[in-house]
Amino acid sequence: MDMILDKKCEMCGGQLEISPDGMKAKCPYCGSTYSYSLPVTREIAIGLDRANNYRLHNMFDNAVVEYKTLLKDKAFENNAEAYWGLVLSEYGIEYVRDMRDDVYVPTCHRTVSRSIFDDENYGKAVACASPDMRAVYEQKAAEIDELQRSIKSQAEAVEASDVFICFKSTDNRAATKDRYIARRIYDELTKRGFRTFFSEVSLKSKLGSDYEPLIYKALTTAKAMILVATKEEYLDSPFVRNEWSRFLERKKNEPSLFVIPVFGDIDPSALPSSEQGVDLSKYPAGGYETDIADNLESRLGKRSVPKINEEIIEEYNRYNEINRVKLEKEYAHALRDVDTSMRRTKNAGKEYAAKAEETEKLGDYKNAKVLAADYRKKAETFTKAESKQLVRLRIEYLILSAAGIALCVLCILFMLGGSGAMNDFLGIEVNDSMRAEMTNAFIGVSAGIFAVVPPIFAVFSEKLRYHASAHRTETAIYAIAVALMLASTAVYFVTYGEDESAESLSSAIIMTVFTVVMAALGALHVLKFVKPLKPQQ
């Protein structure tokens, strides 16, 4: 007999320690013990692990199919573990660790109308099990039965549903397109008076352990299911598949139930329901929610909307319109503060934009406002140390910039005023040769200041992640400096344009070079360090 010492625990999925004779096993992780009526062979272990893996990942439909396939095999004839695994899968049982008592307890994802003690497969599991495992199965069955009773009791207090909207809400923690589509449908159906189960609203503020009673009541009372899917893989998502498969199972006994698939970018043949659905590609401008609501009214009848509800809806729409304007303002302010005002949080602008777009689409204006305020707070927050460094750096930069501008202005006045003006100003006699040399000196010093200061300031600013007003101040001063340099060059050439002396020629070359360098450095600096971040759309 081909024995195996490699098998997984049905409770936690850990590696079991199997006895040499293959008749007993223990899980070192959760402490579960197993006693087998027949030795565990390699073939049996592989088959059971494959089926159990589906169940451990909440893929209960796949697990049911796998267990049923195994039980058709002669090697699994009278295999208690296979029957028990089938029972756990049909009842959607997942064992989770209770951190308080450090034990694994059952949670239910598929409430079934019949008691587990009346289940045929449970009876076979108990009949085929060893005495030790029979006691274990009976104890676990009692826990599951109590759990199911509790869920059904809680469900009785829940309002029945007319429509169940099934969709995948998130993908890699980001909201899916399906979620937005489902929300539009939900809003339209609610406006027309349909009692609609929509997880984003119906399960809001609920603990995970409280989900099943609400889902169970909706799945067992809804007359129609709207299945939204824009990707085939979404249909096989464990929770999505769990919902539509349970509804289709109920439909076998209640033919009047129907499913309306709402799909896009997938082959209709991949849908679990063969009923005619809504192809989103035919609604590029929207409007599908109206057609779906019309369809439901024709099949289920119109729902009366009490006058009080009509007033609430009217007020809700008015509230939405008012808050849409507020949201746009908050959105703009937040982007300005986050994306522009504080370079150290520039990535937060993208994050806010994505979240704001999502909340706006879902009409959740209250959360959008809170979100905007939160990001504005982040954008406006500075530590005291950063603030002091920022102020000191601005003062230093403004002093240097003022000195450079003063030199440029003095240079222009010097050239425009002529020798007489400079004689009066400086108290010395200035000839044309001295004026040309002094002009070169002024231009050189001012160009040097503006060529060196901005890059240094930029290096410091990258460390400080300073406020946008510093960027704007720097840009303005820099632009003025470049303009003065260009003006100086123009005045110089007008004044000495006809002078062909070597001194004048060298002065003209020097001024031209400095002006070009200044303009290039200014453009590079503005593009690299000062260019405003574009708001994320």
C-alpha positions in Angstrom: 0.0 0.0 0.0 1.3 3.4 -1.0 1.4 5.3 2.3 1.9 9.0 2.6 3.2 11.2 5.4 2.1 14.5 3.7 -1.4 15.8 4.3 -3.1 19.1 5.2 -5.3 19.9 8.1 -9.0 20.5 7.2 -9.3 23.1 9.9 -6.4 25.5 9.3 -4.6 24.0 6.3 -1.4 23.2 8.2 0.8 20.2 7.6 -0.3 17.2 9.5 1.9 14.8 11.4 0.6 11.4 10.3 1.4 8.2 12.2 3.5 5.6 10.4 0.5 3.3 9.9 -1.6 6.1 8.4 -4.4 5.7 10.9 -3.9 8.8 13.0 -2.8 12.4 12.5 -2.3 15.6 14.5 -1.9 19.2 13.4 0.9 20.9 15.3 -0.6 24.4 14.4 -4.2 24.2 15.6 -4.0 21.1 17.7 -6.7 19.2 15.7 -6.5 15.4 15.9 -7.6 12.9 13.3 -8.5 9.2 13.5 -9.1 7.3 10.3 -11.1 4.1 9.7 -8.9 3.3 6.7 -5.2 4.1 6.2 -4.4 7.4 4.4 -2.9 6.6 1.0 -1.1 9.1 -1.3 -4.0 9.1 -3.7 -6.6 9.8 -1.0 -4.4 12.5 0.6 -3.8 14.4 -2.7 -7.5 14.3 -3.6 -8.7 15.5 -0.2 -6.1 18.2 -0.1 -7.2 19.5 -3.5 -10.8 19.7 -2.5 -10.1 21.1 1.0 -7.9 23.8 -0.5 -10.9 25.1 -2.4 -12.9 25.2 0.8 -10.2 26.9 2.8 -10.2 29.7 0.1 -14.0 30.1 0.4 -14.4 28.6 -3.1 -17.3 26.4 -1.9 -18.8 25.6 -5.3 -15.5 24.3 -6.6 -15.0 22.3 -3.4 -18.5 20.7 -3.7 -17.8 19.7 -7.3 -14.4 18.3 -6.2 -15.7 16.3 -3.3 -18.6 14.8 -5.3 -16.1 13.8 -8.0 -13.9 12.1 -5.4 -16.8 10.2 -3.9 -17.6 8.7 -7.3 -14.1 7.1 -7.2 -13.9 3.6 -5.7 -10.8 4.7 -3.7 -13.0 7.1 -1.7 -15.9 4.7 -1.1 -17.0 5.1 2.5 -14.4 7.8 3.1 -15.8 9.8 6.1 -13.5 12.8 5.5 -14.7 13.3 2.0 -18.4 13.3 3.1 -17.6 15.7 5.9 -15.7 18.0 3.6 -18.7 18.0 1.3 -21.0 19.0 4.2 -18.7 21.8 5.2 -18.6 23.1 1.6 -22.3 22.9 1.1 -22.9 24.9 4.4 -20.1 27.4 3.6 -18.2 26.7 6.8 -14.9 28.4 7.4 -13.0 27.9 10.6 -11.3 31.1 11.9 -9.1 31.5 14.9 -10.6 33.0 18.0 -7.7 35.0 19.5 -9.4 35.3 22.9 -9.5 31.5 23.5 -6.9 30.5 20.9 -9.3 28.0 19.3 -10.8 27.7 15.8 -14.5 28.4 15.6 -16.9 28.0 12.6 -18.2 30.9 10.6 -20.9 30.5 8.0 -20.9 31.9 4.4 -23.8 29.8 3.1 -26.8 29.4 5.4 -28.9 26.4 4.3 -32.6 26.1 5.1 -32.3 22.4 6.4 -30.6 21.4 9.6 -27.2 19.8 9.2 -28.5 16.8 11.2 -31.0 16.2 8.4 -28.3 16.3 5.7 -27.7 13.0 3.9 -24.0 13.5 3.5 -23.6 14.3 7.2 -25.2 11.0 8.0 -22.8 9.1 5.7 -19.8 10.9 7.3 -20.8 9.8 10.7 -21.6 6.3 9.6 -18.2 5.8 7.9 -16.1 7.6 10.6 -14.0 5.9 13.3 -15.5 6.1 16.8 -13.2 8.9 17.7 -13.9 11.0 14.6 -17.7 10.3 14.9 -17.7 12.1 18.2 -15.7 15.0 16.7 -18.1 15.3 13.7 -21.1 15.2 16.1 -19.6 18.0 18.2 -18.8 20.2 15.2 -22.2 19.5 13.7 -23.9 20.8 16.9 -21.8 24.0 16.7 -22.7 24.5 13.0 -26.4 23.8 13.7 -26.4 26.4 16.5 -24.6 28.9 14.2 -27.2 28.4 11.5 -30.1 28.7 14.0 -28.6 32.0 15.2 -28.2 33.4 11.7 -31.8 32.4 10.8 -33.1 34.0 14.0 -31.3 37.3 13.2 -32.5 37.2 9.6 -36.1 37.2 10.8 -35.7 40.7 12.1 -34.3 41.9 8.7 -36.5 43.5 6.1 -37.1 41.4 3.0 -35.6 42.5 -0.4 -37.1 42.8 -3.8 -33.7 42.9 -5.7 -30.2 41.7 -4.9 -27.3 43.4 -6.6 -24.3 41.1 -7.0 -21.0 42.7 -7.9 -17.2 42.8 -7.1 -16.6 45.9 -5.0 -12.8 46.1 -5.0 -9.8 44.9 -6.9 -6.4 45.2 -5.3 -8.0 47.5 -2.7 -9.2 49.9 -5.4 -12.8 50.4 -6.2 -13.9 48.6 -9.4 -15.9 49.9 -12.3 -18.6 47.4 -11.3 -19.0 49.2 -8.0 -19.8 52.5 -9.7 -22.3 50.7 -12.1 -24.0 48.9 -9.2 -24.4 52.2 -7.3 -26.1 53.9 -10.2 -28.5 51.0 -10.5 -29.1 51.0 -6.7 -29.9 54.7 -6.6 -32.4 54.4 -9.5 -34.2 51.3 -8.0 -34.3 52.9 -4.5 -35.8 56.1 -6.0 -38.6 53.9 -7.5 -39.4 52.2 -4.3 -37.7 48.8 -4.7 -36.2 47.3 -1.6 -32.7 46.6 -2.9 -29.8 44.8 -1.3 -26.6 46.6 -2.1 -23.7 45.6 0.0 -22.0 49.0 0.1 -25.2 50.4 1.8 -26.9 47.3 3.3 -23.7 46.1 5.1 -22.4 49.5 6.0 -21.2 49.8 9.6 -21.7 46.1 10.2 -19.1 43.7 11.5 -18.1 40.8 9.3 -19.8 38.3 11.6 -23.1 40.1 11.0 -23.0 39.9 7.2 -24.4 36.5 6.7 -27.9 37.1 8.3 -28.4 40.1 6.1 -27.1 38.3 2.9 -29.1 35.2 3.7 -32.4 37.2 4.2 -31.8 39.1 0.9 -30.9 36.0 -1.1 -34.0 34.1 0.2 -36.5 36.9 -0.3 -35.3 38.7 -3.4 -37.3 38.1 -6.6 -34.6 39.2 -8.9 -30.8 39.4 -9.0 -28.8 42.0 -10.9 -25.4 40.5 -11.7 -22.8 43.2 -12.6 -19.6 42.0 -14.3 -17.1 43.8 -16.5 -14.4 41.1 -16.2 -14.8 37.4 -16.3 -12.5 36.8 -13.3 -14.9 38.9 -11.2 -17.6 36.2 -11.7 -15.3 33.7 -10.0 -14.4 35.9 -7.1 -15.3 33.8 -4.0 -17.9 36.2 -2.6 -19.4 37.1 -5.9 -19.7 33.4 -6.9 -21.1 32.5 -3.5 -23.9 35.0 -4.0 -25.0 34.2 -7.5 -24.6 30.5 -7.1 -26.9 30.4 -4.0 -29.5 32.5 -5.9 -29.4 30.2 -8.9 -29.7 27.2 -6.6 -32.9 28.7 -5.1 -34.1 29.4 -8.6 -34.2 25.7 -9.4 -37.1 25.4 -7.0 -38.6 28.8 -7.8 -38.8 29.2 -11.6 -40.3 32.7 -11.3 -37.0 34.1 -10.0 -34.8 35.8 -12.6 -31.3 37.2 -13.1 -30.5 40.3 -15.1 -26.8 40.2 -16.1 -25.2 43.6 -16.6 -22.0 43.1 -18.5 -19.2 44.8 -20.4 -16.0 43.7 -22.2 -16.8 40.0 -21.6 -18.3 37.2 -23.7 -22.0 36.8 -22.7 -21.5 33.0 -22.8 -19.2 33.3 -19.7 -22.2 34.5 -17.6 -23.7 32.0 -15.3 -27.3 32.9 -16.3 -28.5 32.4 -19.9 -31.2 35.1 -19.5 -30.9 38.1 -21.7 -28.9 40.9 -20.0 -27.8 44.4 -20.4 -24.7 45.0 -22.6 -23.0 48.2 -21.3 -21.3 48.8 -24.6 -24.7 49.9 -25.9 -24.9 52.6 -23.3 -21.8 54.8 -23.8 -23.6 57.8 -22.2 -25.3 55.9 -19.4 -29.0 55.3 -19.0 -28.8 51.5 -18.4 -30.1 52.0 -14.9 -33.3 53.5 -16.2 -33.9 50.5 -18.6 -33.2 48.0 -15.8 -35.6 49.8 -13.5 -38.3 49.8 -16.3 -37.7 46.1 -16.8 -38.1 45.3 -13.1 -41.3 47.4 -12.9 -42.8 45.5 -15.9 -41.9 42.1 -14.3 -42.4 42.8 -10.6 -44.9 45.6 -10.8 -44.5 49.2 -9.8 -43.7 50.0 -6.3 -45.6 52.8 -4.6 -43.4 55.5 -3.3 -45.0 57.2 -0.2 -45.3 61.0 -0.4 -42.8 61.3 2.5 -40.3 59.3 0.4 -40.8 61.6 -2.6 -40.1 64.6 -0.4 -37.0 62.9 1.0 -35.8 62.0 -2.5 -36.4 65.6 -3.7 -34.5 66.9 -0.7 -31.8 64.4 -1.3 -31.4 65.5 -4.9 -31.3 69.1 -3.8 -28.8 68.3 -1.2 -26.6 66.4 -3.7 -26.6 69.4 -6.1 -25.6 71.8 -3.3 -22.9 69.5 -2.0 -21.6 68.8 -5.5 -20.7 72.5 -5.8 -19.1 72.3 -2.3 -17.3 69.1 -3.2 -15.8 70.8 -6.3 -14.6 73.7 -4.2 -13.1 71.4 -1.6 -11.6 69.3 -4.3 -9.9 72.3 -5.9 -8.7 73.6 -2.5 -7.3 70.3 -1.5 -5.5 69.8 -4.7 -4.1 73.2 -4.5 -2.9 72.7 -0.9 -1.6 69.2 -1.4 -0.3 69.2 -5.0 1.0 72.7 -5.0 1.5 74.0 -1.5 3.6 71.2 -0.1 6.0 69.3 -2.2 6.6 66.8 0.5 3.0 65.6 0.1 2.8 65.7 -3.7 1.8 62.0 -3.9 -1.0 62.7 -1.6 -2.6 64.8 -4.3 -3.0 61.8 -6.5 -4.4 59.7 -3.6 -6.9 62.4 -2.8 -7.9 62.9 -6.4 -8.6 59.1 -6.7 -10.6 59.0 -3.5 -12.5 62.2 -4.2 -13.5 60.9 -7.6 -14.7 57.7 -6.0 -16.7 59.4 -3.3 -18.2 61.9 -5.8 -19.3 59.0 -8.1 -20.9 57.3 -5.2 -22.6 60.5 -4.1 -21.1 60.2 -0.7 -20.6 64.0 -0.3 -20.3 63.9 3.5 -17.3 61.6 3.3 -15.9 63.6 0.4 -16.0 66.7 2.6 -14.3 64.9 5.4 -11.7 63.5 3.0 -11.0 67.0 1.6 -10.6 68.5 5.0 -8.3 65.7 6.0 -6.0 66.2 3.1 -6.1 70.0 3.5 -5.0 69.5 7.1 -2.1 67.3 5.9 -1.1 69.9 3.3 -1.1 72.8 5.8 0.7 71.1 8.6 4.3 72.1 9.2 6.6 71.4 12.1 8.0 74.4 14.0 11.5 73.5 12.9 10.5 73.4 9.3 8.7 76.8 9.6 11.8 78.5 11.2 14.1 77.1 8.6 11.8 78.2 5.9 11.5 81.7 7.1 15.3 82.0 7.6 15.9 80.7 4.1 13.4 83.1 2.5 15.1 86.1 4.3 18.6 85.0 3.1 17.3 84.5 -0.4 15.5 87.8 -0.6 18.6 89.7 0.7 20.8 88.1 -2.0 18.1 88.7 -4.7 17.7 92.3 -3.6 21.4 92.8 -3.9 21.5 91.3 -7.4 18.5 93.4 -8.5 20.1 96.6 -7.1 23.3 95.9 -9.1 21.2 95.5 -12.3 19.2 98.7 -11.7 22.5 100.6 -10.9 24.0 99.3 -14.1 21.0 100.5 -16.2 21.0 103.9 -14.4 24.7 104.1 -14.9 24.4 103.6 -18.7 21.3 105.7 -19.1 22.5 108.6 -16.9 25.8 109.1 -18.6 29.1 110.3 -17.1 27.5 113.4 -15.6 25.0 111.5 -13.6 27.6 109.0 -12.3 30.0 111.9 -11.5 27.4 113.4 -9.3 26.4 110.0 -7.8 29.9 108.7 -7.1 31.7 112.0 -6.6 34.4 110.9 -9.1 35.1 111.6 -12.7 34.0 108.6 -14.9 35.2 108.4 -18.5 33.8 106.1 -21.2 36.4 103.4 -20.7 35.8 103.2 -16.9 32.1 103.2 -17.5 32.4 100.2 -19.9 34.6 98.3 -17.3 32.2 99.1 -14.5 29.2 98.0 -16.6 30.9 94.6 -17.2 31.7 94.3 -13.5 28.1 95.1 -12.5 26.6 92.7 -15.0 29.1 90.0 -14.1 28.4 90.2 -10.3 24.6 90.3 -10.8 24.7 87.5 -13.2 26.9 85.5 -10.9 24.5 86.0 -8.0 21.5 84.9 -10.0 23.4 82.0 -11.6 24.5 80.6 -8.2 21.7 81.5 -5.7 18.7 79.7 -7.3 20.5 76.2 -7.6 21.6 76.5 -4.0 18.2 77.5 -2.9 16.7 74.6 -4.9 19.0 72.2 -3.1 17.9 73.5 0.3 14.3 73.5 -0.8 14.4 69.8 -1.8 15.4 69.0 1.8 12.8 71.3 3.3 10.0 70.6 0.9 9.0 74.2 1.3 5.7 76.0 0.7 4.5 77.0 -2.8 4.7 80.7 -1.9 8.5 80.4 -1.8 8.3 79.0 -5.3 6.2 81.9 -6.4 8.5 84.5 -4.8 11.6 82.9 -6.3 10.0 82.8 -9.7 9.0 86.4 -9.6 12.4 87.7 -8.5 14.1 85.5 -11.0 11.9 86.7 -13.8 12.6 90.3 -12.9 16.3 89.7 -12.8 16.3 88.1 -16.3 14.2 91.0 -17.6 16.7 93.5 -16.1 19.6 91.6 -17.7 17.9 91.7 -21.1 17.2 95.4 -20.6 20.8 96.0 -19.7 22.0 94.3 -22.8 19.6 96.2 -25.0 20.7 99.5 -23.5 24.3 98.7 -23.8 24.1 97.9 -27.5 22.0 101.0 -28.1 24.7 103.1 -26.3 27.8 101.5 -27.7 26.5 99.9 -30.8 28.6 102.1 -33.1 31.8 101.8 -31.0 34.1 99.3 -32.7 36.9 99.5 -30.1 38.2 96.2 -28.6 37.0 97.1 -25.1 33.4 97.7 -26.4 33.5 94.5 -28.4 34.7 92.4 -25.5 32.0 94.1 -23.3 29.3 93.3 -25.8 30.4 89.6 -26.0 30.6 89.3 -22.2 27.1 90.9 -21.8 25.6 88.6 -24.5 27.1 85.5 -22.9 25.9 86.4 -19.4 22.4 87.2 -20.7 22.1 83.9 -22.6 23.4 82.0 -19.6 21.0 83.8 -17.3 18.0 83.2 -19.5 18.9 79.5 -19.9 19.5 79.0 -16.2 16.3 80.8 -15.4 14.3 78.7 -17.8 15.9 75.4 -16.6 15.3 76.4 -13.0 11.7 77.3 -13.5 11.0 74.1 -15.5 12.7 71.8 -13.0 11.9 73.3 -9.6 9.1 75.8 -9.9 6.7 74.4 -12.5 3.3 74.0 -10.8 2.0 70.5 -10.4 -1.1 69.9 -12.6 -4.2 68.8 -10.7 -5.0 65.2 -11.1 -8.2 64.7 -13.1 
